Amino acid sequence: MQRVCFLLKVRQDRLAEYRERHAAVWPEMLAALSATGWHNYSLFLRDDGLLVGYLETEDFEAARAGMEATEVNARWQKDMAPFFEALDGIRPDEAMTPLTEVFHLA
């Protein structure tokens, strides 16, 4: 299983709404994530907007490609894009650049 961690930056003026949206993720989005291999997926949000994402998957690129092929992901990414800083015209899911793991205690 591959462990993936990534960072994004949520706009400070949108933090409360970002939290609300993630307290009620669309059921079809949750189903698509599970069906495309996203497991043990968590998001952590700091008060300054730093967002840390973590997930486990067999193949991150395949899991990301699977989500990209879904209609629900296209709608979700369009809705969520205004929440983020510095996307430079790409979708939030495209900006999920995995960090290099330097230590793991199993």
C-alpha positions as CSV (number, residue, x, y, z in Angstrom):
1,M,0.0,0.0,0.0
2,Q,1.3,3.4,-1.0
3,R,1.0,6.2,1.6
4,V,0.5,9.7,0.1
5,C,0.8,13.0,1.8
6,F,0.2,16.4,0.1
7,L,-0.1,20.1,1.0
8,L,-2.5,22.7,-0.3
9,K,-3.4,26.2,0.9
10,V,-7.0,27.2,1.7
11,R,-7.9,30.9,1.6
12,Q,-8.3,32.2,5.1
13,D,-11.5,33.9,4.3
14,R,-13.0,30.5,3.2
15,L,-11.9,28.3,6.1
16,A,-15.3,28.0,7.8
17,E,-17.1,27.2,4.6
18,Y,-14.3,24.7,3.6
19,R,-14.9,22.9,6.9
20,E,-18.6,22.9,6.4
21,R,-18.3,21.4,2.9
22,H,-16.1,18.6,4.2
23,A,-18.5,17.9,7.0
24,A,-21.1,17.0,4.3
25,V,-19.2,15.5,1.4
26,W,-21.6,14.3,-1.3
27,P,-22.3,10.6,-0.9
28,E,-21.5,10.0,-4.6
29,M,-18.1,11.7,-4.2
30,L,-17.4,9.4,-1.2
31,A,-18.5,6.4,-3.2
32,A,-16.3,7.4,-6.2
33,L,-13.2,7.9,-3.9
34,S,-13.7,4.4,-2.5
35,A,-14.3,2.8,-5.9
36,T,-11.2,4.3,-7.4
37,G,-8.8,3.1,-4.6
38,W,-8.6,6.0,-2.1
39,H,-8.4,4.5,1.4
40,N,-7.8,5.9,4.9
41,Y,-8.1,9.4,3.3
42,S,-7.8,12.3,5.8
43,L,-7.6,16.1,5.5
44,F,-6.1,18.2,8.3
45,L,-6.6,22.0,8.3
46,R,-4.5,24.5,10.2
47,D,-6.0,27.9,11.2
48,D,-3.7,29.7,8.7
49,G,-5.2,27.7,5.8
50,L,-2.4,25.0,5.5
51,L,-4.2,21.8,4.4
52,V,-2.4,18.5,4.8
53,G,-3.9,15.5,3.0
54,Y,-3.1,11.9,3.7
55,L,-4.4,8.7,1.9
56,E,-3.4,5.2,1.3
57,T,-3.8,3.5,-2.1
58,E,-2.3,0.8,-4.2
59,D,-1.3,3.2,-7.0
60,F,-1.8,7.0,-6.5
61,E,-1.6,7.9,-10.2
62,A,-4.2,5.2,-11.0
63,A,-6.4,6.4,-8.2
64,R,-6.1,10.0,-9.3
65,A,-6.8,9.0,-13.0
66,G,-9.8,7.0,-11.8
67,M,-11.3,10.0,-10.1
68,E,-10.5,12.2,-13.0
69,A,-12.7,10.0,-15.2
70,T,-15.8,10.5,-13.0
71,E,-18.4,13.2,-13.5
72,V,-18.8,13.8,-9.8
73,N,-15.1,14.6,-9.4
74,A,-15.4,17.2,-12.2
75,R,-18.3,18.9,-10.3
76,W,-16.5,18.7,-6.9
77,Q,-13.2,20.1,-8.2
78,K,-15.1,23.0,-9.9
79,D,-16.9,23.8,-6.7
80,M,-13.8,23.5,-4.5
81,A,-11.3,25.4,-6.7
82,P,-12.3,28.9,-5.4
83,F,-11.3,27.8,-1.8
84,F,-7.6,27.4,-2.7
85,E,-4.6,29.8,-3.1
86,A,-2.0,29.4,-5.8
87,L,-3.6,26.8,-8.1
88,D,-2.4,28.7,-11.2
89,G,-5.2,27.4,-13.3
90,I,-5.1,23.8,-12.4
91,R,-7.7,21.8,-10.4
92,P,-7.2,21.2,-6.7
93,D,-6.8,17.4,-7.3
94,E,-4.1,18.2,-9.9
95,A,-2.2,20.2,-7.3
96,M,-1.9,17.2,-4.9
97,T,1.8,16.8,-5.3
98,P,3.0,13.9,-3.0
99,L,5.6,14.8,-0.4
100,T,8.6,12.5,-0.1
101,E,8.4,10.3,2.9
102,V,11.6,10.4,5.0
103,F,10.5,8.3,8.0
104,H,7.8,5.8,8.9
105,L,7.3,3.8,12.1
106,A,5.0,0.9,11.5
